Amino acid sequence: MIKRLFALVLAASLCLGLLPAFSSVALAAECLSPALANPGFEEPVAGTKIPNWSYFGPANTAGNIVQVTQETKLTGISSLKIDKSSTTNSLGVTSDRFAVTPGCTYTASSNVYLEAGGTIMYLRFYDSAGKQIAGADVTASLTSPLNKWTPLIAEGIAPAAAVKAEILLYVSVASKSKLYYDDVSVQVKKTFQLPFEFGAPVKMGPATVTSNTGAAAVGDGEIYVTPSGSPAMFYALDALTGEVRFEQALPGLDVVWAMTMGSDGNVYFAGTQNSILYRYLPKEKRIENLGANPSNKWVWDLDASSDGKLFGSTYPDSKAFLYDIASGTFQDLGTIYPGQDYVRGGGVSDRYYYAGTGTVAHLIRIDRSTLKMEEIQTPATGTETFISNIWTYNGLLFMAYGTSLAIMDEQNPDDVKKVMRWTDAATFDGMISSPSPFQPDLIYFRNKNTSELWTYNTSKNEIKPVEPGIKVDNAVKSYKWMKVTSGEKAGRTVLAIVQSPVSYSIYDPADQSIVNVRLSVSKQGTNVQSLEKGPDGKIYMGGYQAGMSIYDPETASFERQELQPAQIEGIGVMNGKVYFGIYGGAVIYRYDPSLPYHPKTNPVLFHDIDDGQSRPFAFTSAGSKLFIGTIADYGQLGGALTVYDEQAGTWSVYRDIVKDQSVIGLAHKDGKLYGGTTIYGGLGIDPAASEAKMFEFDVAQGKKTEEFALKVPGVQTPIMIGSLSIGPDGLLWGIVYGKDAAGNNAYALFAMDPAAKTIVKSKLFKNGATGSTWRPYYMKWSDDGILYTTIGRYLVAFDPETLDYKQLVNGYVNLFTLADDGSIYYSTANDAYLVHLPVPLKEAALEADTSLRVGGKAPVTVTGKLVNGKSAILAGASISYSSSNPDVITVENGTMMAVKPGTAELSAQVTLNGVTVQTNKVTVAVSAALGQVTLSADRYDLKRTETVTLSVYGKLGTGEAADLSGASIEYLSSSPAVISPQGVTSAVYETGTADVWVKVTLDGVTVESNKITIRVTTDPEWLTGLIGTYEAAGELGHPLAAQLTNRLRQAEHFREQGRYDQGIKHLEDFLKSLHNPALSGTISQPAKQALDADVQALIAMWKSTERP
């Protein structure tokens, strides 16, 4: 039967107003109903033109076939065939454009029969000017299964500026593909209406940064590095100064492991995502694309021969390839060792190419002329490890596996000269130099344990450190002997050492010196690998390969962007601490947000799970117990559940808790831990189980109490179950990925009764991508009970009652978390950016003092409220203040300043995440300011210990008396030892003179008073009275009092006669009597100190007195 020529779909509406929680949107006329013409390619073809479709790329040229065919079809009599063998262009068809409504969700679907390669279906949006809206594309891709009809679905939201859309059926440049499309359609999607609509996504900048380089090389006067990132970068740097000579981003690559110098002096490198071999030409300062290698996308290593050949080591299927520089041709060398996935590293000599495999180590020697392969037995053969590099020097074969090194006779590999194991105190870090030009028996390497430079003597078979000790700080990526061309060492040959994180050193054996050269290389944003909200409300992230960042929503800024810890797979939170799960050995770091960050102590390496584990993706906690689910290590099956008991300080590892499966989902309720698995183990080994399982674990008993299959309608074969979460309803919620009855991908949300292990409700989600076979599909519950997820690697909100859902943003989302204000922070697939999906601002309020004096300043406070009722964080907001009368009051940067008497209304306009609101108005009255302050005292000459009363008066600028009852008064003294005024009544202390004044602040205006002079003196009469006071108080005995009084009388007698020296002599006798040990019991210590101070002051006064 001929299919209808138009795919007609129902119209739907998307109500944009605020509705009650969990209301669903009914279909209505507000969302335009798209009409896609010729959806099944049934309309008769006129010549080569396909009705209602346009060619994309050089269709129907050599290697680029696009045509309607009856060779195979799903329904009707025709389908669209794309047969592309070219690798120089992309190819496809685009539909006629159709009308769309901004904010509405559209689902594009088709069926694909894939025979080879892969394809992508795009839903692309256009604005009213016919311009494609950048970043709005929605895609769905397919690379398997082969030879069967498979549905392909792309679902997304029409952006605000969209008026039209089109469907693009596409094959990429590097892909050699043969496939058929049939039954293309587009529909309006009925969606769950949230209580509010989120604002437009806001990119907060690269989140996780790194300067790691997977590969490096040294050429003629230049060094080359490729810092990992999104995208990775290529740098050519001066080998002596470190200055940049060339730099270029590498779109489509995030990490480059393979790089070598070709025999032609050019640099060759390849990444892990696109199969492309690149060449950098130093003389022309440009990078060229040499095409896709025929073996694999992921290239681990490149090795160059002296006769113009390159050998590439790849993953998976342990394949390798050959590239001939002269002819520019590739040759696939096929699978090097059946059953192994990796050719992790290689090496080349004049006669042989050596290929090392993993996850089980085998070394294969390939005759370069005949391509005959034979296995070489080594100390690592058959062990679970990777052979990562091979070198041949001085008749020896050097083989790196991990950071172990085996040294064998090249002609007779059974003759093992030395093995430096990674556990040895003296072991290398993965790279060695070529022989020294000064001592050809010496090969240099870095001791990974001491970070010192060591040597291996090929003739003596000895290793030893370079003396005196030479430090090389970081892991070495490349060594090369080079000649210095300028400077004081011109003509010398030195050893260039390139390291990661990107750093560079030059070692000179002649004077045994090492110089660290600063490289002008910027940190690169690298793909976000993990993301979670911490106990402090901050957003914690880990980067791919390396990087740890903390984003503070309160300041709208990155608080930290550190290079370490290394690749964080998952993040857990328990009792105020943050736990980072690190790739490689399943190492756990702990960070205490209440303490300052320190690269060595906070975060700190807290525990190494090890036990055959590698990637800690799943975390949850309950009370003082932290639960961690991990993926098995390379080449292994059998993940683990690990339990950390904080109170007991113990760690328990339950390996293979579900046989041959890894743990990716965990949830706790009432002493029971529920887990979900993935059938996958580490890289390099196929799953042994066919279906993922769930299990129940009794925390108190420390044992698994049940293991059971998950039966969700529509998912016949579960492959991944996780994450898991206990919902507000007490049900166990989870996400499962698997296959349906037809073998197609299926994703489902389910809610289970945790006691009965029965499914209460579930919802299929047909649109999605598998992505990582380890990373869970995450779930978070909002305060208002909405369930947010990354089901199918999309950011999707579910109504937990009806299971209606709404996709929140276009594109794949691997990671997300909910912030305290209800907004969402997420990271898209293969992106370094943290993206904020904000809750819109609803209103803002302005607060300010309603009265102010001329010249006074006071803060103006603006607060905001979001549409969900939560307080808005205005750190990133734009706030524009206005005054109805700037002649009276001005406002700048949140501070108002009174200019002259009068009134003014203050308000502000607040823009936050694209939403602008106006605040209320506040009327502020400005009155005359304090103009003058006068200080006076009841007396100005005092004896020590007496008090003085100070009086402060003020006048306004108008001359009127100022009321200072509410003013702030600061009393000041030029000599606090004489008088330190504390208020209206102040005591004096030491003899001397002091100026006293005040600063008065009234309504934000500060005025300084006049200064008054206070003089503090003493005399024999005062001292005599003081002695009497102490005697009467019982602090001074009568005999001593009489003696002291007599001394004072005699001193005063001589002073009156003008005989100051004799008077001073009697005052000194006074002090001798005062301090006579025989009489010490007859006077109190305070009295003694006071009398001593006064007499000392009197002596000083008399000595300074002008004599007649």
PEGIDA-V48951 format. One record per residue. N is the residue number from 0. RES is the residue in one letter. SS is DSSP state (alpha for helix, beta for strand, coil for the rest). PHI is phi in whole degrees, -180 to 180 (NA if undefined). Layout:
{{N RES SS PHI} {N RES SS PHI}}
This chain:
{{0 M coil NA} {1 I coil -70} {2 K coil -74} {3 R coil -62} {4 L coil -78} {5 F beta -129} {6 A beta -92} {7 L coil -95} {8 V coil -129} {9 L coil -68} {10 A coil -88} {11 A beta -138} {12 S coil -116} {13 L coil -128} {14 C coil -72} {15 L coil -95} {16 G coil -79} {17 L coil -82} {18 L coil -118} {19 P coil -60} {20 A coil -57} {21 F coil 72} {22 S coil -72} {23 S beta -98} {24 V coil -94} {25 A coil -83} {26 L coil -72} {27 A coil -153} {28 A coil -88} {29 E coil -72} {30 C beta -91} {31 L coil -62} {32 S coil -89} {33 P coil -72} {34 A coil -119} {35 L beta -95} {36 A beta -81} {37 N coil 52} {38 P coil -70} {39 G coil -109} {40 F coil 59} {41 E coil -94} {42 E coil -69} {43 P coil -57} {44 V coil -89} {45 A beta -103} {46 G coil 69} {47 T coil -102} {48 K beta -80} {49 I coil -97} {50 P coil -54} {51 N coil 68} {52 W beta -134} {53 S beta -124} {54 Y beta -72} {55 F beta -119} {56 G coil 93} {57 P coil -78} {58 A coil -64} {59 N coil 62} {60 T beta -108} {61 A coil -57} {62 G coil 77} {63 N beta -140} {64 I beta -93} {65 V beta -135} {66 Q beta -159} {67 V beta -78} {68 T beta -140} {69 Q coil -113} {70 E coil -61} {71 T coil -150} {72 K coil -158} {73 L coil -90} {74 T coil -137} {75 G coil 67} {76 I coil -119} {77 S coil -136} {78 S beta -151} {79 L beta -101} {80 K beta -106} {81 I beta -124} {82 D beta -128} {83 K beta -122} {84 S coil -108} {85 S coil -74} {86 T coil -122} {87 T coil -111} {88 N coil -156} {89 S coil -90} {90 L beta -154} {91 G beta 168} {92 V beta -138} {93 T beta -119} {94 S beta -78} {95 D coil -61} {96 R coil -75} {97 F beta -130} {98 A beta -75} {99 V coil -136} {100 T coil -113} {101 P coil -55} {102 G coil 87} {103 C coil -85} {104 T beta -98} {105 Y beta -122} {106 T beta -118} {107 A beta -97} {108 S beta -140} {109 S beta -159} {110 N beta -124} {111 V beta -126} {112 Y beta -109} {113 L beta -101} {114 E beta -100} {115 A beta -161} {116 G coil 78} {117 G coil -169} {118 T beta -151} {119 I beta -131} {120 M beta -106} {121 Y beta -110} {122 L beta -111} {123 R beta -116} {124 F beta -110} {125 Y beta -132} {126 D coil -89} {127 S coil -67} {128 A coil -88} {129 G coil 81} {130 K coil -92} {131 Q beta -64} {132 I coil -83} {133 A coil -63} {134 G coil 75} {135 A coil -103} {136 D coil -60} {137 V beta -114} {138 T beta -131} {139 A beta -143} {140 S beta -120} {141 L beta -147} {142 T coil -125} {143 S coil -163} {144 P coil -81} {145 L coil -97} {146 N coil 60} {147 K coil -158} {148 W beta -75} {149 T beta -130} {150 P beta -70} {151 L beta -129} {152 I beta -129} {153 A beta -126} {154 E beta -127} {155 G beta -164} {156 I beta -104} {157 A coil -68} {158 P coil -68} {159 A coil -58} {160 A coil -92} {161 A coil -75} {162 V coil -126} {163 K beta -136} {164 A beta -147} {165 E beta -146} {166 I beta -109} {167 L beta -115} {168 L beta -101} {169 Y beta -138} {170 V beta -127} {171 S coil -75} {172 V coil -56} {173 A coil -80} {174 S coil -90} {175 K coil -96} {176 S beta -138} {177 K beta -135} {178 L beta -162} {179 Y beta -133} {180 Y beta -112} {181 D beta -150} {182 D beta 53} {183 V beta -81} {184 S beta -149} {185 V beta -143} {186 Q beta -137} {187 V beta -80} {188 K coil -97} {189 K coil -72} {190 T coil -126} {191 F beta -72} {192 Q coil -91} {193 L coil -71} {194 P coil -62} {195 F coil -153} {196 E coil -95} {197 F beta -66} {198 G beta -78} {199 A beta -70} {200 P beta -59} {201 V beta -124} {202 K beta -78} {203 M beta -94} {204 G beta 103} {205 P beta -57} {206 A coil -88} {207 T beta -107} {208 V beta -124} {209 T beta -153} {210 S coil -124} {211 N coil -69} {212 T beta -124} {213 G beta -76} {214 A beta -144} {215 A beta -158} {216 A beta -152} {217 V beta -123} {218 G coil -113} {219 D coil -85} {220 G coil 78} {221 E beta -137} {222 I beta -117} {223 Y beta -130} {224 V beta -137} {225 T beta -132} {226 P beta -56} {227 S coil -67} {228 G coil 173} {229 S coil -127} {230 P coil -90} {231 A beta -69} {232 M beta -121} {233 F beta -116} {234 Y beta -125} {235 A beta -112} {236 L beta -127} {237 D beta -62} {238 A coil -72} {239 L coil -106} {240 T coil -102} {241 G coil 81} {242 E coil -72} {243 V beta -75} {244 R beta -102} {245 F beta -160} {246 E beta -149} {247 Q beta -159} {248 A beta -70} {249 L beta -119} {250 P coil -55} {251 G coil 91} {252 L coil -121} {253 D coil -113} {254 V coil -149} {255 V coil -122} {256 W coil -99} {257 A beta -111} {258 M beta -156} {259 T beta -155} {260 M beta -92} {261 G coil -76} {262 S coil -66} {263 D coil -90} {264 G coil 84} {265 N coil -96} {266 V beta -101} {267 Y beta -117} {268 F beta -153} {269 A beta -151} {270 G coil -106} {271 T coil -123} {272 Q coil -128} {273 N coil -138} {274 S coil 71} {275 I beta -75} {276 L beta -98} {277 Y beta -110} {278 R beta -133} {279 Y beta -104} {280 L beta -104} {281 P coil -59} {282 K coil -69} {283 E coil -97} {284 K coil 52} {285 R beta -153} {286 I beta -109} {287 E beta -125} {288 N beta -91} {289 L beta -94} {290 G beta 103} {291 A beta -86} {292 N coil -69} {293 P coil -84} {294 S coil -98} {295 N coil -159} {296 K coil -71} {297 W beta -91} {298 V beta -110} {299 W beta -91} {300 D beta -153} {301 L beta -129} {302 D beta -132} {303 A beta -108} {304 S coil -95} {305 S coil -77} {306 D coil -110} {307 G coil 86} {308 K beta -117} {309 L beta -125} {310 F beta -118} {311 G beta -110} {312 S beta -104} {313 T beta -134} {314 Y beta -138} {315 P coil -95} {316 D coil 63} {317 S coil 45} {318 K beta -97} {319 A beta -139} {320 F beta -140} {321 L beta -121} {322 Y beta -124} {323 D beta -97} {324 I coil -63} {325 A coil -65} {326 S coil -91} {327 G coil 67} {328 T beta -115} {329 F beta -104} {330 Q beta -141} {331 D beta -79} {332 L beta -85} {333 G beta 80} {334 T beta -77} {335 I coil -79} {336 Y coil -144} {337 P coil -55} {338 G coil 95} {339 Q coil -106} {340 D coil -94} {341 Y beta -111} {342 V beta -100} {343 R beta -80} {344 G beta -158} {345 G beta -143} {346 G beta -163} {347 V beta -138} {348 S coil -121} {349 D coil -62} {350 R coil -107} {351 Y beta -123} {352 Y beta -111} {353 Y beta -103} {354 A beta -123} {355 G beta -110} {356 T beta -104} {357 G beta -163} {358 T coil -86} {359 V beta -106} {360 A coil -77} {361 H coil -142} {362 L beta -108} {363 I beta -109} {364 R beta -102} {365 I beta -116} {366 D beta -68} {367 R coil -68} {368 S coil -87} {369 T coil -108} {370 L coil 63} {371 K coil -72} {372 M beta -109} {373 E beta -146} {374 E beta -86} {375 I beta -104} {376 Q coil -76} {377 T coil -133} {378 P coil -61} {379 A coil -99} {380 T coil -54} {381 G coil 82} {382 T coil -92} {383 E beta -81} {384 T coil -163} {385 F coil -118} {386 I beta -88} {387 S beta -107} {388 N beta -161} {389 I beta -137} {390 W beta -134} {391 T beta -126} {392 Y beta -140} {393 N coil 53} {394 G coil 77} {395 L beta -114} {396 L beta -109} {397 F beta -104} {398 M beta -127} {399 A beta -92} {400 Y beta -136} {401 G coil 63} {402 T coil -112} {403 S beta -105} {404 L beta -136} {405 A beta -106} {406 I beta -119} {407 M beta -129} {408 D beta -71} {409 E coil -65} {410 Q coil -78} {411 N coil -133} {412 P coil -61} {413 D coil -66} {414 D coil -85} {415 V beta -86} {416 K beta -78} {417 K beta -161} {418 V beta -127} {419 M beta -104} {420 R coil -83} {421 W coil -64} {422 T coil -87} {423 D coil -71} {424 A coil -65} {425 A coil -105} {426 T coil -144} {427 F beta -98} {428 D beta -108} {429 G beta 120} {430 M beta -134} {431 I beta -132} {432 S coil -88} {433 S coil -75} {434 P coil -58} {435 S coil -66} {436 P coil -69} {437 F coil -90} {438 Q coil -133} {439 P coil -59} {440 D coil -85} {441 L beta -98} {442 I beta -122} {443 Y beta -98} {444 F beta -153} {445 R beta -100} {446 N beta -75} {447 K coil -69} {448 N coil -82} {449 T coil -108} {450 S coil 61} {451 E beta -103} {452 L beta -80} {453 W beta -123} {454 T beta -131} {455 Y beta -118} {456 N beta -96} {457 T coil -70} {458 S coil -85} {459 K coil -93} {460 N coil 57} {461 E beta -127} {462 I beta -117} {463 K beta -163} {464 P beta -75} {465 V coil -68} {466 E coil -121} {467 P coil -65} {468 G coil -58} {469 I coil -119} {470 K beta -91} {471 V coil -122} {472 D coil -66} {473 N coil -122} {474 A beta -63} {475 V beta -81} {476 K beta -108} {477 S beta -162} {478 Y beta -119} {479 K beta -162} {480 W beta -79} {481 M beta -139} {482 K beta -96} {483 V coil -74} {484 T coil -103} {485 S coil -153} {486 G coil 86} {487 E coil -68} {488 K coil -105} {489 A coil -55} {490 G coil 97} {491 R coil -78} {492 T beta -103} {493 V beta -129} {494 L beta -104} {495 A beta -83} {496 I beta -129} {497 V beta -99} {498 Q beta -128} {499 S beta -133} {500 P coil -54} {501 V coil -51} {502 S beta -157} {503 Y beta -153} {504 S beta -133} {505 I beta -124} {506 Y beta -104} {507 D beta -113} {508 P coil -65} {509 A coil -64} {510 D coil -114} {511 Q coil 55} {512 S beta -115} {513 I beta -132} {514 V beta -121} {515 N beta -92} {516 V beta -101} {517 R coil -74} {518 L coil -98} {519 S coil -84} {520 V coil -117} {521 S coil -84} {522 K coil -64} {523 Q beta -110} {524 G beta -70} {525 T beta -116} {526 N coil -52} {527 V beta -71} {528 Q beta -103} {529 S beta -153} {530 L beta -159} {531 E beta -159} {532 K beta -81} {533 G coil -89} {534 P coil -67} {535 D coil -96} {536 G coil 80} {537 K coil -87} {538 I beta -101} {539 Y beta -104} {540 M beta -139} {541 G beta -120} {542 G beta -106} {543 Y coil -68} {544 Q coil 78} {545 A beta -166} {546 G beta 112} {547 M beta -136} {548 S beta -130} {549 I beta -129} {550 Y beta -109} {551 D beta -105} {552 P coil -61} {553 E coil -66} {554 T coil -108} {555 A coil 54} {556 S beta -151} {557 F beta -81} {558 E beta -73} {559 R beta -145} {560 Q beta -140} {561 E beta -100} {562 L beta -79} {563 Q beta -128} {564 P beta -67} {565 A beta -71} {566 Q coil -46} {567 I beta -92} {568 E beta -84} {569 G beta -146} {570 I beta -131} {571 G beta -122} {572 V beta -132} {573 M beta -154} {574 N coil 49} {575 G coil 82} {576 K beta -112} {577 V beta -113} {578 Y beta -114} {579 F beta -108} {580 G beta -96} {581 I beta -102} {582 Y coil -65} {583 G coil 97} {584 G coil 81} {585 A coil 52} {586 V beta -83} {587 I beta -112} {588 Y beta -103} {589 R beta -123} {590 Y beta -124} {591 D beta -106} {592 P coil -64} {593 S coil -79} {594 L coil -110} {595 P coil -63} {596 Y coil -65} {597 H beta -147} {598 P coil -61} {599 K coil -108} {600 T coil -120} {601 N beta -156} {602 P coil -78} {603 V beta -121} {604 L beta -66} {605 F beta -98} {606 H beta -163} {607 D beta -112} {608 I coil -66} {609 D coil 52} {610 D coil 51} {611 G coil 74} {612 Q beta -106} {613 S beta -133} {614 R beta -126} {615 P beta -89} {616 F beta -95} {617 A beta -107} {618 F beta -135} {619 T beta -156} {620 S beta -146} {621 A beta -153} {622 G coil 62} {623 S coil -106} {624 K beta -117} {625 L beta -109} {626 F beta -113} {627 I beta -131} {628 G beta -108} {629 T beta -128} {630 I beta -97} {631 A beta -65} {632 D coil -74} {633 Y coil -51} {634 G coil 71} {635 Q coil -127} {636 L coil -110} {637 G coil 99} {638 G coil -74} {639 A beta -148} {640 L beta -104} {641 T beta -119} {642 V beta -119} {643 Y beta -105} {644 D beta -99} {645 E coil -66} {646 Q coil -66} {647 A coil -83} {648 G coil 70} {649 T beta -116} {650 W beta -123} {651 S beta -128} {652 V beta -112} {653 Y beta -113} {654 R beta -72} {655 D coil 58} {656 I coil -62} {657 V coil -120} {658 K coil -54} {659 D coil 65} {660 Q coil -127} {661 S beta -108} {662 V beta -102} {663 I beta -127} {664 G beta -138} {665 L beta -143} {666 A beta -151} {667 H beta -121} {668 K beta -154} {669 D coil 51} {670 G coil 80} {671 K beta -110} {672 L beta -108} {673 Y beta -110} {674 G beta -128} {675 G beta -126} {676 T beta -125} {677 T beta -117} {678 I coil -74} {679 Y coil -88} {680 G coil -105} {681 G coil -71} {682 L coil -61} {683 G coil 92} {684 I coil -148} {685 D coil -81} {686 P coil -61} {687 A coil -96} {688 A coil -89} {689 S coil -99} {690 E coil -133} {691 A coil -69} {692 K beta -128} {693 M beta -118} {694 F beta -146} {695 E beta -117} {696 F beta -130} {697 D beta -83} {698 V coil -67} {699 A coil -65} {700 Q coil -82} {701 G coil 68} {702 K beta -149} {703 K beta -73} {704 T beta -104} {705 E beta -162} {706 E beta -131} {707 F beta -147} {708 A beta -82} {709 L coil -99} {710 K coil -117} {711 V beta -111} {712 P coil -55} {713 G coil 94} {714 V beta -117} {715 Q coil -76} {716 T beta -128} {717 P beta -67} {718 I beta -114} {719 M beta -135} {720 I beta -126} {721 G beta 157} {722 S beta -85} {723 L beta -125} {724 S beta -158} {725 I beta -86} {726 G coil -83} {727 P coil -59} {728 D coil -86} {729 G coil 83} {730 L coil -81} {731 L beta -91} {732 W beta -99} {733 G beta -159} {734 I beta -123} {735 V beta -124} {736 Y beta -115} {737 G beta -170} {738 K beta -119} {739 D coil -87} {740 A coil -63} {741 A coil -89} {742 G coil 87} {743 N coil -89} {744 N beta -62} {745 A beta -141} {746 Y beta -127} {747 A beta -148} {748 L beta -97} {749 F beta -138} {750 A beta -126} {751 M beta -121} {752 D beta -74} {753 P coil -67} {754 A coil -80} {755 A coil -84} {756 K coil 62} {757 T beta -112} {758 I beta -78} {759 V beta -88} {760 K beta -159} {761 S beta -158} {762 K beta -145} {763 L beta -77} {764 F beta -129} {765 K coil -81} {766 N coil -89} {767 G coil 174} {768 A coil -134} {769 T coil -70} {770 G coil 63} {771 S coil -63} {772 T coil -86} {773 W coil -118} {774 R coil -69} {775 P coil -67} {776 Y coil -91} {777 Y coil -81} {778 M beta -138} {779 K beta -143} {780 W beta -100} {781 S coil -85} {782 D coil -61} {783 D coil -94} {784 G coil 86} {785 I coil -83} {786 L beta -102} {787 Y beta -102} {788 T beta -144} {789 T coil -116} {790 I alpha -57} {791 G alpha 65} {792 R alpha 65} {793 Y coil -119} {794 L coil -88} {795 V beta -132} {796 A beta -103} {797 F beta -117} {798 D coil -83} {799 P coil -69} {800 E coil -83} {801 T coil -96} {802 L coil 66} {803 D coil -65} {804 Y beta -142} {805 K beta -142} {806 Q beta -78} {807 L coil -91} {808 V coil -142} {809 N coil -80} {810 G coil 92} {811 Y coil -74} {812 V beta -126} {813 N beta -86} {814 L beta -137} {815 F beta -162} {816 T beta -152} {817 L beta -96} {818 A coil -86} {819 D coil -62} {820 D coil -88} {821 G coil 89} {822 S coil -79} {823 I beta -119} {824 Y beta -112} {825 Y beta -146} {826 S beta -134} {827 T beta -80} {828 A coil -64} {829 N coil 55} {830 D coil -142} {831 A coil -91} {832 Y beta -90} {833 L beta -89} {834 V beta -116} {835 H beta -108} {836 L beta -104} {837 P beta -84} {838 V beta -82} {839 P coil -64} {840 L beta -72} {841 K beta -99} {842 E beta -156} {843 A beta -140} {844 A beta -128} {845 L beta -113} {846 E beta -126} {847 A coil -159} {848 D coil -59} {849 T coil -93} {850 S beta -140} {851 L beta -157} {852 R beta -92} {853 V coil -56} {854 G coil 86} {855 G coil -80} {856 K beta -126} {857 A beta -156} {858 P beta -73} {859 V coil -113} {860 T beta -107} {861 V beta -118} {862 T beta -123} {863 G beta -134} {864 K beta -131} {865 L beta -84} {866 V coil -69} {867 N coil -91} {868 G coil 88} {869 K coil -87} {870 S beta -68} {871 A coil -85} {872 I coil -91} {873 L coil -100} {874 A coil -59} {875 G coil -99} {876 A coil -83} {877 S beta -101} {878 I beta -120} {879 S beta -112} {880 Y beta -91} {881 S beta -138} {882 S beta -125} {883 S coil -69} {884 N coil -143} {885 P coil -62} {886 D coil -69} {887 V coil -97} {888 I beta -138} {889 T beta -115} {890 V beta -129} {891 E beta -147} {892 N coil 51} {893 G coil 79} {894 T beta -128} {895 M beta -99} {896 M beta -132} {897 A beta -82} {898 V coil -99} {899 K coil -153} {900 P coil -61} {901 G beta 146} {902 T beta -130} {903 A beta -152} {904 E beta -97} {905 L beta -107} {906 S beta -153} {907 A beta -147} {908 Q beta -110} {909 V beta -115} {910 T beta -118} {911 L beta -133} {912 N coil 52} {913 G coil 86} {914 V beta -107} {915 T beta -115} {916 V beta -132} {917 Q beta -107} {918 T coil -82} {919 N coil -67} {920 K coil -108} {921 V beta -123} {922 T beta -90} {923 V beta -118} {924 A beta -98} {925 V beta -110} {926 S beta -115} {927 A coil -59} {928 A coil -95} {929 L beta -58} {930 G beta -111} {931 Q beta -148} {932 V beta -129} {933 T beta -120} {934 L beta -115} {935 S beta -141} {936 A beta -133} {937 D coil -73} {938 R coil -160} {939 Y coil -120} {940 D beta -116} {941 L beta -138} {942 K beta -95} {943 R coil -60} {944 T coil 82} {945 E coil -78} {946 T beta -118} {947 V beta -128} {948 T beta -104} {949 L beta -102} {950 S beta -124} {951 V beta -120} {952 Y beta -127} {953 G beta -133} {954 K beta -129} {955 L beta -75} {956 G coil -63} {957 T coil -84} {958 G coil 96} {959 E coil -73} {960 A beta -66} {961 A coil -97} {962 D coil -84} {963 L coil -98} {964 S coil -63} {965 G coil -102} {966 A coil -84} {967 S beta -98} {968 I beta -117} {969 E beta -109} {970 Y beta -92} {971 L beta -130} {972 S beta -139} {973 S coil -76} {974 S coil -143} {975 P coil -59} {976 A coil -69} {977 V coil -85} {978 I beta -149} {979 S coil -123} {980 P coil -63} {981 Q coil -115} {982 G coil 176} {983 V coil -62} {984 T beta -105} {985 S beta -130} {986 A beta -92} {987 V beta -107} {988 Y coil -121} {989 E coil -92} {990 T coil -71} {991 G beta 143} {992 T beta -124} {993 A beta -144} {994 D beta -89} {995 V beta -125} {996 W beta -153} {997 V beta -132} {998 K beta -116} {999 V beta -113} {1000 T beta -113} {1001 L beta -129} {1002 D coil 53} {1003 G coil 85} {1004 V beta -110} {1005 T beta -110} {1006 V beta -129} {1007 E beta -100} {1008 S coil -85} {1009 N coil -67} {1010 K coil -108} {1011 I beta -116} {1012 T beta -108} {1013 I beta -109} {1014 R beta -114} {1015 V beta -117} {1016 T beta -129} {1017 T coil -147} {1018 D coil -158} {1019 P alpha -58} {1020 E alpha -62} {1021 W alpha -63} {1022 L alpha -67} {1023 T alpha -62} {1024 G alpha -63} {1025 L alpha -66} {1026 I alpha -62} {1027 G alpha -62} {1028 T alpha -63} {1029 Y alpha -65} {1030 E alpha -65} {1031 A alpha -66} {1032 A coil -84} {1033 G coil 80} {1034 E coil -94} {1035 L beta -144} {1036 G coil -70} {1037 H alpha -63} {1038 P alpha -58} {1039 L alpha -69} {1040 A alpha -61} {1041 A alpha -65} {1042 Q alpha -63} {1043 L alpha -69} {1044 T alpha -63} {1045 N alpha -64} {1046 R alpha -60} {1047 L alpha -67} {1048 R alpha -63} {1049 Q alpha -66} {1050 A alpha -63} {1051 E alpha -68} {1052 H alpha -59} {1053 F alpha -68} {1054 R alpha -64} {1055 E alpha -63} {1056 Q coil -87} {1057 G coil 80} {1058 R coil -98} {1059 Y alpha -65} {1060 D alpha -64} {1061 Q alpha -67} {1062 G alpha -63} {1063 I alpha -63} {1064 K alpha -61} {1065 H alpha -71} {1066 L alpha -67} {1067 E alpha -68} {1068 D alpha -66} {1069 F alpha -57} {1070 L alpha -67} {1071 K alpha -64} {1072 S alpha -65} {1073 L alpha -60} {1074 H coil -104} {1075 N coil -64} {1076 P alpha -57} {1077 A alpha -67} {1078 L alpha -108} {1079 S alpha -63} {1080 G alpha -80} {1081 T alpha -102} {1082 I beta -143} {1083 S coil -76} {1084 Q alpha -64} {1085 P alpha -60} {1086 A alpha -66} {1087 K alpha -62} {1088 Q alpha -65} {1089 A alpha -66} {1090 L alpha -66} {1091 D alpha -61} {1092 A alpha -64} {1093 D alpha -67} {1094 V alpha -66} {1095 Q alpha -59} {1096 A alpha -65} {1097 L alpha -66} {1098 I alpha -59} {1099 A alpha -62} {1100 M alpha -63} {1101 W alpha -68} {1102 K alpha -65} {1103 S alpha -90} {1104 T coil -74} {1105 E coil -69} {1106 R coil -86} {1107 P coil -69}}
